Amino acid sequence: MNDVLENELQCTICSEHFIEAVTLNCAHSFCSYCINEWTKRKVECPICRQEIKSKTRSLVLDNCIDRMVEKLDVEMKEHRLTLIRERKEKQNVLVKPAMDNDSSIISSIYSILSMNSCDSEDSEEDSYYNESYYII
């Protein structure tokens, strides 16, 4: 039974227990980091090849794995912690170059202005549908 559980809670990309498990629209699950790296090359599930349309964090899988990890020996726990650290570092490296630029530029890129194109006579309900959004 434990072997079955362990195999079902293993990412088929990295062959480790899921780290931040993500379930795709096709119901297959992977580590968040692994599937994000995979989708840089292909936008299809590595198992069934169905187009990836959604990714959902699976807290149930994460909690189950956390409970299993508590029962592992120290060496396995250390290995898992090392993997988690390495993946976070890789993600930070990818994000960091953008953070080195002028923060005012970054904040202006992500600023969204809502411009209401309605007359004051329009009802609030109508104005909801007439808003235009611009990204600066």
C-alpha positions as CSV (number, residue, x, y, z in Angstrom):
1,M,0.0,0.0,0.0
2,N,2.8,2.4,0.9
3,D,4.5,1.7,-2.4
4,V,1.4,2.5,-4.3
5,L,0.9,5.8,-2.4
6,E,4.5,6.8,-3.0
7,N,4.3,6.1,-6.7
8,E,1.0,8.1,-7.0
9,L,2.5,11.0,-5.2
10,Q,5.6,11.2,-7.4
11,C,6.2,13.7,-10.2
12,T,6.8,11.9,-13.5
13,I,9.1,14.7,-14.7
14,C,11.6,14.7,-11.8
15,S,10.7,11.3,-10.1
16,E,10.5,13.0,-6.7
17,H,7.5,13.4,-4.4
18,F,5.5,16.4,-5.5
19,I,6.8,19.8,-4.3
20,E,4.0,22.3,-4.6
21,A,1.8,19.9,-6.4
22,V,-0.2,21.2,-9.4
23,T,-3.0,19.4,-11.1
24,L,-3.7,20.1,-14.8
25,N,-7.1,20.2,-16.6
26,C,-6.5,16.6,-17.7
27,A,-6.2,15.6,-14.0
28,H,-2.5,14.7,-14.1
29,S,-0.3,16.2,-11.3
30,F,3.3,17.4,-11.3
31,C,5.6,19.6,-9.2
32,S,4.8,23.3,-9.9
33,Y,8.4,24.0,-10.8
34,C,8.6,20.9,-13.1
35,I,5.4,21.7,-15.1
36,N,6.4,25.4,-15.4
37,E,9.7,24.4,-16.9
38,W,8.0,21.8,-19.2
39,T,5.5,24.4,-20.5
40,K,8.4,26.6,-21.7
41,R,8.9,24.0,-24.3
42,K,5.5,22.3,-24.8
43,V,2.0,23.3,-23.8
44,E,0.7,19.7,-23.5
45,C,0.6,17.3,-20.6
46,P,3.8,15.1,-20.4
47,I,1.7,12.0,-19.8
48,C,-1.4,12.2,-22.0
49,R,-0.3,15.0,-24.4
50,Q,-3.6,16.9,-23.9
51,E,-3.3,20.7,-24.3
52,I,-2.7,22.4,-20.9
53,K,-5.5,24.9,-20.3
54,S,-5.3,25.2,-16.5
55,K,-3.0,24.5,-13.6
56,T,-4.4,24.3,-10.1
57,R,-2.4,24.0,-6.9
58,S,-3.3,20.8,-5.0
59,L,-3.3,21.5,-1.3
60,V,-4.6,18.0,-0.6
61,L,-1.6,16.4,-2.3
62,D,0.8,18.8,-0.6
63,N,-0.7,18.0,2.9
64,C,-0.6,14.3,2.2
65,I,3.0,14.4,1.1
66,D,4.0,16.6,4.1
67,R,2.6,13.9,6.4
68,M,4.5,11.2,4.6
69,V,7.7,13.2,4.7
70,E,7.4,13.5,8.5
71,K,7.9,9.7,8.7
72,L,10.9,9.6,6.4
73,D,14.4,9.3,7.7
74,V,16.6,12.4,8.2
75,E,18.6,11.8,4.9
76,M,15.4,11.8,2.8
77,K,14.1,14.9,4.6
78,E,17.4,16.7,3.9
79,H,17.3,15.7,0.2
80,R,13.8,17.1,-0.1
81,L,14.7,20.4,1.6
82,T,17.7,20.7,-0.7
83,L,15.5,20.3,-3.7
84,I,13.1,22.9,-2.4
85,R,15.9,25.4,-1.8
86,E,17.4,24.8,-5.2
87,R,14.1,25.3,-7.0
88,K,13.4,28.5,-5.1
89,E,16.9,29.8,-6.0
90,K,16.3,29.0,-9.7
91,Q,13.0,30.8,-9.6
92,N,14.6,33.8,-7.9
93,V,17.3,34.0,-10.5
94,L,14.7,34.2,-13.2
95,V,12.8,37.0,-11.4
96,K,15.9,38.9,-10.2
97,P,17.0,40.6,-13.5
98,A,13.6,42.4,-13.7
99,M,14.0,43.6,-10.2
100,D,17.4,45.1,-10.9
101,N,15.8,47.7,-13.1
102,D,14.3,51.0,-12.0
103,S,11.4,50.0,-9.8
104,S,9.3,53.0,-11.1
105,I,9.5,51.5,-14.6
106,I,8.3,48.1,-13.4
107,S,5.5,49.6,-11.4
108,S,4.4,51.7,-14.3
109,I,4.4,48.6,-16.6
110,Y,2.0,46.8,-14.4
111,S,-0.2,49.8,-13.6
112,I,-3.6,49.5,-15.0
113,L,-5.8,52.6,-15.5
114,S,-9.5,52.3,-15.6
115,M,-11.0,55.0,-17.8
116,N,-14.7,55.3,-17.6
117,S,-16.1,56.3,-21.0
118,C,-19.7,56.7,-19.8
119,D,-21.7,59.9,-19.4
120,S,-22.7,60.8,-15.9
121,E,-26.3,60.1,-16.9
122,D,-25.6,56.3,-17.3
123,S,-26.5,54.0,-14.6
124,E,-23.8,52.3,-12.6
125,E,-24.9,49.0,-14.1
126,D,-24.4,50.3,-17.6
127,S,-21.1,51.9,-16.8
128,Y,-19.6,48.6,-15.7
129,Y,-19.8,47.3,-19.3
130,N,-18.4,50.5,-20.8
131,E,-15.0,50.6,-19.0
132,S,-11.8,50.5,-21.0
133,Y,-8.6,49.2,-19.5
134,Y,-5.1,50.3,-20.6
135,I,-1.7,48.9,-19.6
136,I,0.9,51.6,-19.4
